[in-house]
Amino acid sequence: EVQRVAATLGAGDSYRLGGAMTEGAVRSLSLSRYRVLYFATHGLLPQELACQSAPALVLTPPRTDPDSRAEDGLLDASEIAELKLDADLVVLSACNTGGSDGRGGGGESLSGLTRAFFYAGARALLVSHWQVDSRATTQLMTELFTRASSIGLRQASEALRHAQVTLIQRDATSHPFFWGAFSLVGDGRRLTSPSG
């Protein structure tokens, strides 16, 4: 999935896969240089692990017991908020990435990972609201970025709609479970000063 999207965006080899995608690798990159950040992994909600009190993205775990939370293989909301981003779009292609941080009641739409990424400097996020099917998600994201490459990333909502319609038209992925989990939050636009 990441390789297909990277090729569509012309990103070359500016991605990390498998064992190379650690918390240290994320922190070592100058993330503010990237307009699109793409995480294809698993998202954890606080109630999924008794030892986890915040939502997190699962990265590659360390080979030995970690010395601190900074290398435990879970990039949680507080760690995300400390990142320095300048991204037009952050894609969280994983299960439950639009979910609550568990502190409030249901319906808290801008909490958890979404709030953390906005705080870090993202202008729009593509997040999921339930468990996703890996194969259908790969198809959805590939279709979305193929469409975005022709109409422009600023029209990500139109590209998402197009990708969803494409999956609806296929018998194997026509059920909303396969295409309906993802939503775009934010508009991706940079704030300008009143004089600028």
Beta strands, then each sheet from edge to edge (+ up, - down):
strand 1: 36-40
strand 2: 42-44
strand 3: 56-58
strand 4: 74-76
strand 5: 89-93
strand 6: 124-128
strand 7: 182-186
sheet 1: 1+ 5+ 6+ 7-
sheet 2: 2+ 3- 4+
end
